[in-house]
Amino acid sequence: MLATRLSRTLSQLPGKTLSVYDGEHGTRSTLLFCSTSFTSIRRRTYASKVDPVDSKAVLITGCDSGFGFSLAKHLHSKGFLVFAGCLLKDKGDAGVKELDSLNSDRLRTIQLNVCNNEEVERAVETVHSSLKDPEKGMWGLVNNAGISTFGEVEFTSMETYKEVAEVNLWGTVRTTKSFLPLLRRAKGRVVNISSMLGRMANPARSPYCITKFGVEAFSDCLRYEMYPLGVKVSVVEPGNFIAATSLYSPERIQAIAKKMWDELPEVVRKDYGRKYFDEQIAKMETYCNSGSTDTSSVIDAVTHALTATSPYTRYHPMDYYWWLRMQIMTHLPGAVSDKIYIH
Ligand SMILES: NC(=O)c1ccc[n+]([C@@H]2O[C@H](COP(=O)([O-])OP(=O)(O)OC[C@H]3O[C@@H](n4cnc5c(N)ncnc54)[C@H](OP(=O)(O)O)[C@@H]3O)[C@@H](O)[C@H]2O)c1
């Protein structure tokens, strides 16, 4: 029965198959697992009690582009007082200009590099001084800022590992710690944008995966600690939306690949060879072209986490293929999931 239901949603996907015996009906069903094409992402409707927005203050990091940019506009349209942290506000980035052009008292862009202590502290002061009653605190923090890269362990320099962690993990920790006093006063919300790659690892993605696994662990610890204090912590784990955001572009992939090859230790370059390296880059390019271009499921998830009386611990805006893969990789023994997806 279960096999029939799972395979129905995936029936149009080409790829690896696995037969599952249905004891109830004595039949064997085929599940499909591996695909480079995608079913459309079902936009989930979250039915639950919602608190009034009432110009509550929310700060979002990484609003120059992608999810952060769309979220800033969406939460503003919902009536929030939005502080849109932008990495390149000082440089007059196009995203910042567009947000500023809304000319609204309830949407304020602020210069915010989450790796920079002073900028984070200045952001806290800006929010604090803008609140009608700072003693009542601020409602929400969305840790969205992030960068990504790829490359097998032997292809990735220590510098790259540290660079990605500095933004995705330490940036999230730093910003959260700085805003917690205000969030605690409001018994507000923390929403961390992790990734499906914060739940299941993938070959050639270790510099990104380890930071998102870290965000997941940090979020869980924070959720346990904040529960008695009334602050609710949620994690949003988007699937592949690369085609819709600025996380990767073909130029960026090529630039990363060139730098990586140029900096590879001679022994690694020789042992793996150029052909293998180029094949891995081509796979990454295919992955980046295959994502969804509609980010509304991510925006809905964050909105629910900020507005529902009882927000979820984890949100999974992703298509069926990645959702099923994540369930299998997180619930079945490694020997089984490795066989299906990796080997
Ligand atoms: N797109 C996906 O498929 C996907 C899937 C799962 C999870 N995510 C996560 O979603 C989040 C948003 O990414 P996105 O896909 O919307 O990509 P994006 O368009 O590149 O957005 C990321 C934003 O973070 C900003 N940023 C980078 N370094 C920063 C720093 N040190 N301080 C503050 N802001 C910084 C970027 O600024 P610049 O544009 O100026 O560099 C950009 O505005 C990330 O955490 C990412 O890991 C994305």
The ligand as a Gaussian input file, in Angstrom:
#p B3LYP/6-31G(d) Opt

LIG

0 1
 N       19.008000      28.069000      -3.329000
 C       18.954000      26.848000      -2.844000
 O       18.769000      25.873000      -3.594000
 C       19.095000      26.608000      -1.374000
 C       18.799000      25.339000      -0.892000
 C       18.913000      25.092000       0.454000
 C       19.308000      26.095000       1.309000
 N       19.613000      27.330000       0.820000
 C       20.017000      28.350000       1.774000
 O       19.182000      29.477000       1.632000
 C       19.871000      30.625000       2.111000
 C       19.705000      31.754000       1.109000
 O       20.390000      31.411000      -0.084000
 P       19.834000      31.710000      -1.538000
 O       19.654000      30.418000      -2.196000
 O       18.723000      32.670000      -1.473000
 O       21.152000      32.319000      -2.221000
 P       21.571000      33.825000      -2.491000
 O       20.639000      34.412000      -3.498000
 O       23.011000      33.790000      -2.827000
 O       21.312000      34.525000      -1.095000
 C       22.245000      34.472000      -0.047000
 C       22.385000      35.863000       0.492000
 O       23.313000      35.870000       1.575000
 C       24.177000      36.975000       1.373000
 N       25.443000      36.802000       2.060000
 C       26.543000      36.116000       1.661000
 N       27.514000      36.241000       2.581000
 C       27.009000      37.024000       3.559000
 C       27.543000      37.531000       4.761000
 N       28.800000      37.281000       5.151000
 N       26.745000      38.313000       5.547000
 C       25.490000      38.597000       5.170000
 N       24.939000      38.181000       4.040000
 C       25.698000      37.386000       3.244000
 C       24.342000      37.088000      -0.114000
 O       24.780000      38.386000      -0.452000
 P       25.414000      38.635000      -1.934000
 O       24.316000      38.293000      -2.899000
 O       25.732000      40.068000      -1.909000
 O       26.585000      37.726000      -2.017000
 C       22.919000      36.824000      -0.580000
 O       22.141000      37.965000      -0.544000
 C       21.304000      30.197000       2.325000
 O       21.517000      29.972000       3.712000
 C       21.416000      28.900000       1.559000
 O       22.389000      28.046000       2.085000
 C       19.505000      27.607000      -0.509000

